[in-house]
Amino acid sequence: MMDFIGKIFSNSASGLITSVGEVADKFITTTEEKNKFKLELESLLQKRDSQIEQTFRSELQAKERILVAELQQGDSYTKRARPTLVYFGLMVIFFNYCLIPLLQFAQGATQFTPFALPSEFWLAWGGVVGTWSIGRSAERVGFNNKLTKSITGNRAPSLFDHAKG
């Protein structure tokens, strides 16, 4: 049973054609009708493969257009990072774990103790950065829907954007 299912769902179209051909052999009696059936089946499979290839190519072209649009946008701030919260969190971390110990060292301290950042900061900032990163990754892979756009701050280009550029 598993061998039969494996043949049907195999990557090669010939396995599927052979399996379907064997079933057709039970119902179609003449050799001419069997050959005609197999040719029509091969034609349908080729059309399906062609449609899959066209879909794949159009997805690649859409991804390419998104990347080109991102690189060509005039606002350099949004090219670097959309959420201001990401930069704010990075500044707080840099201040707390780099500048504070440096100031303590300059004052002659032997033990450096940064401020204790509250767990709410880490939860909120980590949640925002994690969600944003997952959204950007999903968007770049090709999951481009309203949810990923709301997470990453991207918006679909409008007709007016083309008139501007």
C-alpha positions, 0 to 999 in steps of 0.5 A: 500500500505504501509503495502505491502511495509513494509512486503516486506522490513521487517527484517524478511524473512518470511514477504518477503516469504509470500508476494512473495508467495501470488504473486506466488499463482496468477500464480502457480496453483498446490499446489506442484508447490507452495510449491516447489517455496516457498522452492526455495525462502527460499533457495535463501534468506538463501544464501543471508543472508549467503553472507551478514554475510560473507561480514560482517565477512570479513570486521571485519577481515580487520578492525582487521588486520588494527588495529593489523598492526598499533599496530605492526608498528615499527615507534612510531611517526606514532603511536602517530600522523601522521601529524607533523602539529598537533604537531606544532599547539599544541606546538604553542597553549601551548606556547601562552596560557601556557608559555607566561602567566607563563612568564608574571606572573613570571615578576610580571604582573597582567594581562596576555595577550597571543599573538593574534594568527592570524585567518589564523592559526586557520583556517589552523590548525583547518582545518587540524586537523578536516579533519584528525580526520574525515578521521581517524574516517571514516577509523576506521568505515570502509571507507577505500579508496584512499581519507581516506588514503590520508587524514590520511597518511595511506598506504596499506601494500605492499608485501615487508612489510610482508617480512620485519617483 
